[in-house]
Amino acid sequence: MNKDRIEPNPGQESVWDYPRPPRLEDTAKHIQVVFNGVVIADTHRAKRVLETSHPPVYYIPPEDVQRQYLVPAPGSSFCEWKGAASYYTVAVGDRTAEGAAWFYPDPTPAFAALKDHVAFYPGRMEACFVDGERVQAQPGDFYGGWITHEIVGPFKGDPGTGGW
C-alpha cells in the first residue's frame, strides 16, 4: 500500500482498496462523453475497471456510442489482464483527437464482457461526466482513469509514480 494513501470519507473509494489484478463491474451511473459540442457517448450501462492505484476506467457499450465519430487509428497496446487494445481517433466537425479512445476486440476470458466496449481518455475530450459531475483526467499520457469527488488517491500517473 502507498504510504501517502488518502483515507476515504464516507461515500468515497480509495484507489488503494481496488484489487490487482483488476476487477470488472457493471455500473448504472450516467456516463457521458462530449467532444466539439456533441455528446458522442451516453449510457447507464457502462462497465468500469478498478485497479490498484488507478481511478476507474469506464467502458461504454458500442450501441451507446455515436460510432460515426470514431475512426480506426493506427497502433495498439497490450494489457497483461485484458489483452490487446485497438484505438480510435475521435472526429467531430473540424476537430479531431488522435487515439483518444480504445477498445478490446478480443479480450482475455476474464474480461470478455468488455468486447468492443469503448473507453475514452477524458483529458482528450471536451468533457466527460459521471452522474453529471465533470471528471478530471488521470495524470500522465498513458492512463485513462476518470477522477470524481468519490475517488481518492494518490493516483498512478503523477511524476514519480512510474514504479508503482
N, C-alpha and C positions, 0 to 999 in steps of 0.2 A: 504494500500500500504506500502511496505517496505521502511523505512526511508533511507536505503542505496541504493535505486534503481539507477542503472546506466542509464543515459539518452542515448537513441539510436541515432546513427548518421544516416544520410540518407542511406537507403538500409538495415538498421538493424531493428530487432524486439526486444522489451523488453519482457521478460517473465512475467513482471508485467502488461503488457497490454493483456495477454492471459486471457480467461474467466474462471470462476468457476461457475457452472460445466463446464468441459472441452468441447472443440469443436473438431469435427472430420472433416477433409477436405482432398480432393484429392490433390496430388502433382505430377507434371510431372518431378520433379528433378530426376537426375540419382542417384539411391541408389545402393550401392554395399557393400557386406559383404564378408570378406576374413578370412579364418581360415586354418592354416597349409599349406599356399601356394595355396589354392583352393578358387576360387570365388564360394561361396555357395549360394549367392543371388544376383540378378542383375535385376533391374526393373526401368521403368519410370512410373509405375502405383501404386506407394505406396500411403498409406493414412498416415496422421500424426495426432496425438492427441496433442492439445495445451491446457495446463492447467496452471493457475496462479502459478508462481514461479518455473515452470519446463521447461527445454529445451524440444523441440519436441521429441516425440517417433514416429519412423517410423514403420509402419506395412506393410509387403510385401505380395502380393498375393501368395497363396500357389503354383500356377503354375510357379512362378518366383523364387522359392527356390529349390535348389538341395536336395530334400527330403530324398534321400538315406543317407545323412549325419546327419539326425535328428533321435534321439532315444527317445521314450517317457520316461520322467523322473518322479520319484515319487514326490508327493506333489502338492499343489495348493495354490492359494491365491485368495483373494476376493477384488474387487474394487467396491466401492459404486456406481459408474457410469456405469462401463462396465460389471460387473458380475464376475463370477468365471473363473479364468485363469488356464490353464494347462501348463506344462513345457516340454521342450525338452533338452536333452543333445546333444551337437554338437560333432560328432566324425568323424575325417578325418585322415586316416592313423593311426599313433601311438599316436595321440594327442586327448584328449577329454576335453570338457569344460562342467562340470555338471550344469544342469539347466540354461544354457546360453541363452535360447530362450523361448518365451512363446506365447500363443495364447488363443483366447476365442472361445471354441467350441459352446457355446450357449449364445452369448452376449445379453445384455438388448436391448429392441427395439430401443432405441436412438442410439445404437452403432451396430446395426445389420449388417452394411456394413463391420465390422471388422471380421466377422465369418471366422475362420480358417486362417486369415492373421497372419504372423509370425513376431514377434518383437525380436530383438537381443540386449543383453547388450553389448554395444560397448567395454567396458573395459575387457570383457572376450573373445573377438575376437582378431585375429591378427590385423585387421584394418577394419574400416567402413568408407565409403565415401559418401558425398553428393556433386553431381556435380564435382567429382574429388578431393574435399577437404577432407583430413583425419580429422575425427571428434575426439573430446575429449569426454570422458565419463562423464556423470553427476556424481558428487561426491556421495559417500555413496554406501552401498551394495544392497539396495533395488531398487533404481531408475534406469531407463533405458534410460534417455534422451541423445540426441546427440547434442553436442555443436559445432557450427561452428562460423566463423567470423561474420555471420549475426545475431547471438543471443547474447544478453547481459543480465546480471543478476542483483543482485546476485541470485544464484540458490539454491533451497532446496536440502539438502543432505550434505552441508558443516557442520562442527561442530557448534553446537548452533542453527541450523535451524529446529530442530525437532518439535517445536511448531508452525511453520508457517502454 
